[in-house]
Every structure is written in C-alpha cells, then in structure tokens.
Amino acid sequence: MKSAWLNYDKDEKKNVFDFNAHYIDMITCAKTERLFVKESVLKAREKGYVDLKEILQRKETIKPGDKIYVTHMNKSMILINIGTNDIEDGLNILGAHIDSPRLDVKPNPLYEDGNLALMDLHYYGGIKKYQWVTVPLALVGVVCLKDGRTLDISIGTKPGDPVFVVSDLLIHLSQERMKETAENVIPGENMNVTFGNIPLQDEEKDAVKKNCLHILKETYGFEEEDFFSSELEFVPADPARSLGIDSSMVIGYGQDDRVCAYTSLMAQLDCEEVKKTSVTLLVDKEEVGSQGATGMHSQFFENTIRELLYAMGRKEERSLKRTLQNSCMLSSDVAAAHDPNYPEASSPNNQAYLGNGVAMLKYVGSRGKSGSNDANAEYMAKLRHVMEEGNVQVQCVELGKVDLGGGGTISYILANYGMQVVDFGVPVLNMHSPFEVSSKADVYEAYKGYKAFLTNMD
C-alpha cells in the first residue's frame, strides 16, 4: 500500500497540517481525562450541543437535528446528534477512551528522606516503568475540600512553572541494578517524585516536607489531609509537538487514546445533519479494564440512551434493546505501528505502518483472540464501501505477531448488545510511553473515516 501522503495535493496537505495543529493544541492542554472532557464540552457547546439535563428539566421533546451531550463525573462524555431515521433503526457510534497511563498520587503521599521531600506514587495502566524516570512531570488534577469546594491543580504545564521528576540511579553505581530484567530494574515502589529540598526555618523534624506543605497551603489552598479527597496525576510536562525534519508526525503524551478521541469528537461535531443518529463516546478507565462508574462496563451509556428514548416517547424496554442491537460501532482506538528498530515483533503483511492511513482491525485480543470482538465479514464489506466512497485510506491489520501477546479495547463491551463493532484507529509508535508518535496523515485519515462512517453508514 502506498503512503497516504502521496494522495494529497497542495491544498489537502495544508488541511492535514492545519487539522493536526489543532490536535497538538488539544493534547497539550488536555493531559487528563477531566481536562479532555472540559475542553470537549466547550467545543460541543460552540457547535450548538445542549446538556441533556437542561432538555429534561424543560421537558422538551427531542427531535431530529437536536444535538445533545451528557457528562458523567467529569470523566466520561457522550455526544448525540439526532438523525432523521427512526432511532430504533440503530445508532452510528464512535467509542474512544480518554484515560492514558500515568503516575497517580497515593492517598498519603508526602514524606521526607535524605533532605528531600518526595511524593509516593502508584502507576496507572500498563507501562514500562523505566521509561518514566528522569522525565519532567507536571502535577495535574483536582483536590476536593470538606467545605464542598473543588480546587483545580496544574503545576508544571505553564512556562515558568516548576516541574517534577522520578529519579534514577546514576550509571556509575548501577552495576547490580543493571543485572535486573527490564520489568524489575525500576521497582514500582521506587517511583517516587522528587518534590522539594528547602527546609522550613526553625523546624527540626521533616522540615522540607513542612515547607512543601506550607507552599501548597499558601499558593494552592489545601493541606496534607486534603490529599485523601484528591485526584492528582503526574503526567509528562512537555507539550506535544511536530516530529521529523518534514514535520510529518506528532510526538506527545496520551495519544493512546486521545488521538482517536479527538478525531472522533471533531467528526461528530463537524457532521451537521445525519440520517442515523450519531453518537460519540469518550470514556474513562480503559487502561485498567474499563471497570468502575466512568468506564465502559458501567451502565452510563445504556442509561443515557434509555433517558433519550424516554424523552422521545419510547418507554418500552424493547425499544432500547432494538436501538442498541441495530447499531453499528467503530471502536476508536489506536493500533500498533510497525517499528523498524524491532521488526521481530511485526507480522509484515498484516502490520500497520505510519503514514499508510487509518487502521482497521477485524479482531484484537491476545494470542488465540482471547478477550476479543471479531467483526463479521458482512460488516467489514460495508465499511470498506463506506471508506472507499469517502476517499479514506484504510489499512486492514493485526496488532503484531500472534504469540507475542496482544491488547484489548472497548469493542467487545459494545458488541455484547448484539451490535456490529470493529476496531478502527490511528497507528502509534512508543505506545504507553511518555511520548507516543503518530503520523499526521493517519490522524487526518482517521478523522475522514469517522466522519464518513457517521454520515454514510446505513
């Protein structure tokens, strides 16, 4: 398959770069699931989307052309564009996750040792721990106080901010440590952030820790006991930016899966009128199994569609079941791009390549397709037709060599409703590292593909 870049004339190549400039801005400012939802709400409201709660409070009848959004615990979101077809004919659904691997602050994190104040952390999601040491980190999240106030915390994301780091043992003293396997060379309990070094005057015990607490109280408005009701994450502090002498790629944190979340979001917002009702899911907790109230395994999605149907006068439970079973979905999640430095992991004829377009995976899972949705041939054929009509370059691929492992997405969870589902997303290098890499061409083709699906999938 030829590179998607060869399909673009001068004007469309400009569109590719312009679209990715906005994408870079988004993932630079929205480094957590909460921030991504916040930015998505702003974009949705600019496009005329209205909170479902407002519609229900006014007891308005929902009709074709209505644009609706719902948020859940500020960490998941659903956007809905009501189509002209009967809703029981099904929905066209894009589903992406907006959480990414990171370092979470423990409930009792701050301590002092060796004249340093440190933060005790617990990594989130599947990571190679050695990739996360000596990387400048920002502290981002919320602290909820007993009086009901919520403090937004962001330290290390703005010019002039201090940043933080997990230290690593110097090479001169690492002879024994270097004998460990890659999995164990950085123990999880050693992933503690260096937080401060100046002691508080006239304090003999834990003077550095006390000075850090003083700064947190005076500058940010919270005390040590407030850590217990906080959600604070250490994430890479550096902005996303262009990669390569030709600026053809994006390097940045959290592209798994905010690259598919952003392209899905923009496709949803840019579809003014649709025949089948279009839905975009932006969900949390995929990196840890999609569990919990904000993950795809929760009833949030189903409850939202039930509320929608009730507001349309469809109060029979079978209406919900028909709507979901007749739906089609693209599980918007990244694919593993071929890395020529590690060719032994690739299945050459069935591997995604950077720049060759958006990747479609009939199945994912592990080894013998364990834990996988497996799309049927009829659905694959329909999608091929839709993408060809939309002039979208698609590469049909697998995750990598069969026996090496694998990974999962939210596709199998939606497939449990009996709907048609397939995985469809952007190939990524360095997946789950602090700095992932995508091709700007693939990002743009994903956007085109999602838009074609929402408008033309019948």
C-alpha positions in Angstrom: 0.0 0.0 0.0 1.3 3.4 -0.9 1.7 6.2 1.6 -1.4 8.4 2.2 0.8 11.4 1.8 1.0 10.7 -1.9 -2.8 11.2 -2.2 -2.7 14.8 -1.2 -2.5 17.9 -3.4 -1.1 21.1 -2.0 -4.5 22.2 -0.6 -5.3 19.0 1.1 -1.8 18.7 2.6 -2.4 22.1 4.1 -5.7 20.7 5.6 -3.7 17.8 7.1 -1.2 20.2 8.8 -3.9 22.6 10.0 -6.0 19.8 11.5 -3.0 18.4 13.3 -2.0 21.8 14.6 -5.4 21.9 16.5 -4.9 18.3 17.6 -1.5 19.2 19.0 -3.0 22.1 21.0 -5.7 19.8 22.4 -3.5 17.1 23.7 -1.0 19.7 25.1 -3.7 21.3 27.2 -5.9 18.3 28.0 -3.4 15.9 29.6 -6.0 14.2 31.8 -9.5 12.7 31.3 -11.1 15.5 33.3 -9.4 18.2 31.1 -10.3 16.4 27.9 -14.0 16.4 29.0 -13.8 20.0 29.9 -12.4 21.1 26.6 -14.8 18.8 24.7 -17.8 20.4 26.4 -16.6 23.8 25.3 -16.2 22.7 21.7 -19.6 20.9 21.8 -21.4 24.0 23.1 -19.8 26.1 20.4 -21.4 23.8 17.9 -24.9 24.0 19.4 -24.9 21.0 21.6 -27.1 21.2 24.8 -26.8 19.3 28.0 -29.4 16.6 28.3 -30.2 17.7 31.8 -31.3 21.1 30.5 -33.6 19.4 28.0 -35.1 17.1 30.6 -35.6 19.9 33.1 -37.5 21.9 30.4 -39.5 18.8 29.4 -38.7 19.4 25.8 -39.4 16.8 23.1 -36.3 15.6 21.4 -36.5 15.7 17.6 -34.2 15.2 14.6 -31.5 17.8 14.4 -31.2 18.1 18.1 -27.6 18.0 19.4 -27.1 16.7 22.9 -24.2 16.0 25.3 -24.0 14.2 28.7 -21.1 14.2 31.1 -20.6 11.7 33.9 -18.4 12.5 37.0 -16.5 14.9 34.8 -14.5 12.0 33.4 -16.7 10.5 30.7 -18.9 12.1 28.0 -21.5 11.2 25.3 -22.4 13.4 22.3 -25.5 12.7 20.3 -26.8 14.1 17.0 -30.4 13.0 16.5 -30.9 11.8 12.9 -33.9 11.8 10.6 -34.2 8.0 10.6 -36.3 6.2 13.2 -34.0 5.8 16.2 -34.8 2.1 16.6 -33.1 1.6 13.2 -29.9 2.0 15.3 -27.1 4.4 16.1 -23.8 5.0 14.4 -21.4 5.0 17.4 -17.8 6.1 17.7 -16.2 4.9 21.0 -12.8 6.1 22.3 -11.2 6.3 25.7 -9.6 9.4 27.2 -7.6 7.9 30.0 -3.9 7.2 29.5 -1.1 5.6 31.5 0.3 7.9 34.2 1.6 8.1 37.8 -1.2 8.6 40.4 -0.6 10.3 43.8 -1.3 7.9 46.7 -3.8 8.9 49.5 -0.9 9.7 51.9 1.8 10.7 49.5 4.2 13.3 51.0 7.2 12.2 53.1 10.8 13.3 53.7 14.0 11.3 53.3 17.6 12.4 52.7 16.9 16.1 52.9 14.3 15.7 50.1 10.5 15.8 50.1 9.1 13.1 48.0 5.7 12.0 46.7 4.7 8.3 46.9 3.0 7.2 43.6 1.1 4.3 42.1 1.4 3.9 38.4 -1.8 3.6 36.3 -2.2 1.4 33.3 0.4 -0.9 31.6 3.8 0.9 31.4 7.4 0.1 31.1 8.5 1.7 34.4 12.0 2.5 33.2 10.6 4.9 30.6 9.0 7.2 33.2 12.2 8.0 35.2 14.1 11.3 34.6 11.2 12.7 32.6 10.0 16.2 33.5 6.5 15.8 35.0 3.6 18.0 35.8 1.1 17.6 38.6 -2.5 17.9 37.3 -5.9 17.2 38.8 -8.4 18.2 41.5 -8.4 18.5 45.3 -11.9 18.4 46.8 -12.2 20.1 50.2 -14.6 19.2 53.0 -16.4 22.6 52.6 -17.5 21.5 49.1 -15.0 23.5 47.1 -13.0 21.8 44.3 -9.5 23.1 43.5 -8.1 22.7 40.0 -4.4 22.0 40.3 -1.9 22.4 37.4 1.8 22.7 38.3 4.3 22.2 35.6 2.2 22.9 32.5 2.8 26.6 32.1 6.0 28.5 31.1 8.0 29.3 34.3 6.3 26.5 36.4 8.5 24.2 38.3 8.4 20.5 37.2 9.0 17.2 39.0 10.9 14.0 38.3 11.3 10.4 39.4 15.0 9.9 39.9 17.1 7.1 38.6 20.3 5.6 39.9 23.4 7.0 38.2 25.2 4.7 35.8 28.4 4.7 37.9 26.7 2.9 40.8 24.2 0.7 38.7 26.2 -2.4 38.1 23.9 -4.6 40.3 20.8 -2.8 39.3 21.6 -3.3 35.6 21.5 -7.1 36.1 17.8 -6.9 36.7 15.3 -7.6 34.0 13.7 -4.6 32.3 10.5 -5.3 34.3 12.3 -5.0 37.6 15.1 -2.5 37.0 12.8 0.2 38.3 10.6 -1.3 41.1 7.1 0.3 41.4 7.7 1.4 44.9 10.8 3.3 43.8 8.7 5.5 41.5 8.5 8.4 43.9 8.6 12.0 42.7 11.2 14.5 43.9 9.1 17.3 45.3 11.2 19.7 47.3 14.5 20.4 49.1 14.3 23.7 51.1 13.6 23.2 54.9 11.2 25.3 56.8 13.0 27.6 59.2 13.1 26.6 62.9 11.8 23.1 62.3 13.9 20.2 63.3 11.8 17.2 62.0 10.5 16.8 58.5 11.4 20.5 57.8 11.5 20.0 54.0 8.1 18.3 54.0 6.7 21.0 56.2 7.9 23.7 53.8 6.3 21.9 50.9 3.0 21.7 52.8 3.3 25.4 53.6 3.7 26.2 49.9 0.7 24.0 49.0 -1.4 25.8 51.6 -0.3 29.4 50.8 -0.2 29.0 47.0 -2.8 26.4 46.1 -5.1 26.4 49.1 -5.1 22.9 50.5 -3.5 20.9 53.4 -2.0 17.5 53.8 -5.2 15.9 54.9 -6.9 17.0 51.7 -4.8 14.6 49.6 -7.2 11.9 50.7 -10.0 13.5 48.7 -8.0 14.4 45.7 -7.4 13.0 42.2 -3.9 14.1 41.3 -1.8 12.7 38.4 1.8 13.2 37.4 2.0 13.4 33.6 4.7 14.4 31.2 5.1 18.2 31.4 6.4 18.8 27.9 4.0 20.0 25.1 3.1 17.8 22.1 4.9 19.0 19.0 5.8 18.1 15.4 8.3 15.3 14.8 10.7 14.8 11.9 12.6 17.1 9.5 9.4 17.3 7.4 7.1 17.8 10.5 5.1 14.8 9.3 4.5 13.3 12.7 3.2 14.2 16.1 5.1 13.3 19.3 3.3 13.8 22.6 1.8 12.3 25.7 -1.5 10.5 25.8 -2.1 9.8 22.1 -3.4 6.4 23.2 -6.2 7.1 23.0 -6.7 10.9 22.8 -5.7 10.8 19.1 -8.8 8.7 18.4 -10.9 10.6 20.9 -10.1 13.9 19.3 -10.6 12.8 15.7 -13.9 11.1 16.8 -15.0 14.3 18.6 -14.3 16.5 15.6 -16.0 14.2 13.2 -19.1 14.2 15.5 -19.1 18.0 15.8 -18.5 18.5 12.1 -21.5 16.4 11.0 -24.4 18.9 10.8 -27.1 16.6 9.6 -27.2 12.8 9.8 -29.7 10.1 8.8 -28.9 7.7 11.5 -28.5 9.2 15.0 -24.7 9.6 15.6 -23.1 9.1 19.0 -19.6 9.6 20.2 -18.5 8.0 23.5 -15.5 9.4 25.4 -14.9 7.1 28.3 -12.5 6.6 31.2 -10.7 3.6 32.7 -10.0 1.6 29.5 -6.3 1.3 30.5 -7.3 -0.7 33.6 -10.1 -2.8 32.2 -13.0 -0.3 31.7 -14.2 -1.0 35.2 -15.8 1.5 37.6 -18.6 4.1 37.3 -16.8 6.0 34.5 -15.6 3.0 32.5 -17.4 1.3 29.6 -18.6 -1.6 31.8 -20.8 0.8 33.8 -24.4 1.5 32.9 -23.7 5.1 32.0 -24.1 4.6 28.2 -27.2 2.4 28.5 -28.9 4.7 31.0 -28.2 7.7 28.8 -29.8 6.1 25.7 -32.8 5.0 27.9 -33.3 8.6 29.0 -33.0 9.7 25.4 -35.7 7.2 24.3 -38.0 8.2 27.2 -37.7 11.8 26.1 -38.7 10.8 22.6 -41.8 8.9 23.9 -40.2 5.4 23.6 -40.7 3.9 27.1 -40.8 0.2 26.3 -37.6 -1.6 27.2 -37.6 -3.4 23.9 -37.2 0.0 22.2 -33.8 0.3 24.0 -32.8 -3.3 23.0 -33.8 -2.7 19.4 -31.9 0.6 19.2 -28.7 -0.9 20.6 -28.8 -4.2 18.6 -29.4 -2.4 15.3 -26.5 -0.1 15.9 -23.1 0.0 14.3 -19.9 1.0 16.1 -16.3 1.9 15.3 -14.2 1.2 18.4 -11.9 4.2 18.0 -8.6 3.0 19.5 -5.0 3.1 18.4 -3.2 0.3 16.5 0.4 -0.8 17.0 2.6 0.7 14.2 5.5 -1.2 12.7 8.8 -0.2 14.3 11.7 -0.9 12.0 14.0 -1.0 15.1 12.1 -4.0 16.4 10.9 -5.9 13.2 10.8 -9.2 15.2 7.5 -8.1 16.8 5.7 -7.4 13.5 3.7 -9.6 11.2 5.0 -7.8 8.0 2.0 -8.4 5.7 -0.6 -7.7 8.4 1.1 -4.8 10.3 0.1 -1.1 10.4 2.6 1.3 9.0 2.9 5.0 9.8 1.6 7.1 7.0 -0.4 4.4 5.3 -3.8 5.6 6.7 -6.2 4.7 9.4 -6.0 1.1 10.7 -9.0 -1.3 10.8 -8.6 -4.4 12.9 -11.1 -7.2 12.5 -10.1 -8.5 15.9 -7.6 -7.7 18.6 -7.3 -9.7 21.9 -4.4 -11.9 23.0 -2.8 -14.8 21.2 -5.8 -17.0 20.3 -8.0 -13.9 20.0 -8.8 -14.1 23.7 -10.9 -11.3 25.0 -11.6 -10.0 21.5 -14.5 -8.9 19.5 -14.3 -10.4 16.0 -16.2 -8.4 13.4 -18.1 -10.4 10.8 -17.3 -10.3 7.1 -20.6 -8.6 6.1 -19.8 -5.6 8.3 -16.3 -5.4 7.1 -17.5 -5.3 3.5 -20.0 -2.4 4.3 -17.2 -0.4 6.0 -14.9 -1.0 3.0 -17.6 0.5 0.7 -18.2 3.5 3.0 -14.5 4.3 3.3 -14.0 4.0 -0.4 -16.9 6.3 -1.1 -15.4 8.8 1.4 -11.9 8.6 -0.2 -10.4 7.3 3.1 -7.2 5.3 3.0 -7.6 2.3 5.2 -5.1 -0.4 6.1 -6.5 -3.7 7.4 -4.1 -5.1 10.0 -3.4 -7.1 13.2 -1.8 -6.0 16.4 1.5 -7.9 15.9 2.9 -11.4 15.8 0.3 -13.9 17.1 2.2 -15.4 20.1 3.7 -12.1 21.5 0.7 -11.0 23.5 -1.9 -8.6 22.5 -4.3 -6.0 23.9 -7.9 -5.1 24.2 -10.3 -2.2 23.6 -13.9 -1.4 24.5 -15.2 -3.1 21.3 -16.2 -6.4 22.9 -18.3 -4.5 25.6 -20.5 -2.8 23.0 -20.6 -6.0 20.9 -22.4 -7.6 23.9 -25.5 -5.6 22.9 -25.5 -7.5 19.6 -24.4 -4.6 17.5 -21.9 -4.6 14.7 -18.4 -3.5 16.0 -14.9 -3.3 14.7 -11.7 -1.6 15.9 -10.7 1.4 13.8 -7.9 3.9 14.7 -4.6 5.6 14.3 -1.3 3.6 14.3 1.0 4.7 17.1 4.7 4.1 17.9 6.0 4.1 21.5 2.6 3.1 22.9 2.1 3.7 26.6 5.4 5.6 26.9 5.6 9.3 28.0 6.0 10.3 24.4 4.0 8.5 21.7 4.3 9.1 18.0 1.6 9.2 15.2 1.6 10.3 11.6 -0.3 13.4 10.7 -1.6 11.7 7.6 -3.1 8.8 9.7 -4.6 11.3 12.1 -6.3 13.1 9.3 -7.5 9.9 7.6 -9.0 8.8 10.9 -11.0 12.0 11.1 -12.2 11.5 7.5 -13.0 7.9 8.2 -15.0 8.7 11.3 -16.9 11.4 9.5 -17.7 9.1 6.6 -19.0 6.5 9.0 -21.3 8.9 10.8 -22.8 10.3 7.7 -22.9 7.3 5.3 -23.2 4.1 7.3 -26.8 2.9 6.8 
